[in-house]
Amino acid sequence: MPMRPKKTESQRLTKTVLFRLTELEEAQLKRTAAQCGMSVSDYCRAAIFGTTPKQRLTPEQQKLLEEVREIRWNMSRITNHWRSRDWPDVRLELDRIIEKLKPLLNL
């Protein structure tokens, strides 16, 4: 099995930083890091250096997102079909629906 390449000295995480939290703060930090699929260290490092960690989607949210994507795909197909004909009112309405769906897909 191939080994991972060794990190250079500048890439190694060699320093430790300690800070104090209340029990509630620690619980919230651990919960939030877990929801983002990150370790507490990785979560803190990301937050400190300006990255906003995103929570992972629950299986139910993932399923709903897949359904919305499928609806978007179907609406695009319908829109393309109507664009090939002269149906301006229907076409405008479908374009409005697609524009409303786009923000939902850009999590």
Secondary structure in CASP SS format (residue, H / E / C, confidence):
PFRMAT SS
TARGET T0000
AUTHOR 0000-0000-0000
METHOD secondary structure of the structure
MODEL  1
M C 1.00
P C 1.00
M C 1.00
R C 1.00
P C 1.00
K C 1.00
K C 1.00
T C 1.00
E H 1.00
S H 1.00
Q H 1.00
R C 1.00
L C 1.00
T C 1.00
K C 1.00
T C 1.00
V C 1.00
L C 1.00
F C 1.00
R C 1.00
L C 1.00
T C 1.00
E H 1.00
L H 1.00
E H 1.00
E H 1.00
A H 1.00
Q H 1.00
L H 1.00
K H 1.00
R H 1.00
T H 1.00
A H 1.00
A H 1.00
Q H 1.00
C C 1.00
G C 1.00
M C 1.00
S C 1.00
V H 1.00
S H 1.00
D H 1.00
Y H 1.00
C H 1.00
R H 1.00
A H 1.00
A H 1.00
I H 1.00
F C 1.00
G C 1.00
T C 1.00
T C 1.00
P C 1.00
K C 1.00
Q C 1.00
R C 1.00
L C 1.00
T C 1.00
P H 1.00
E H 1.00
Q H 1.00
Q H 1.00
K H 1.00
L H 1.00
L H 1.00
E H 1.00
E H 1.00
V H 1.00
R H 1.00
E H 1.00
I H 1.00
R H 1.00
W H 1.00
N H 1.00
M H 1.00
S H 1.00
R H 1.00
I H 1.00
T H 1.00
N H 1.00
H H 1.00
W H 1.00
R H 1.00
S C 1.00
R C 1.00
D C 1.00
W C 1.00
P H 1.00
D H 1.00
V H 1.00
R H 1.00
L H 1.00
E H 1.00
L H 1.00
D H 1.00
R H 1.00
I H 1.00
I H 1.00
E H 1.00
K H 1.00
L H 1.00
K H 1.00
P H 1.00
L H 1.00
L H 1.00
N C 1.00
L C 1.00
END
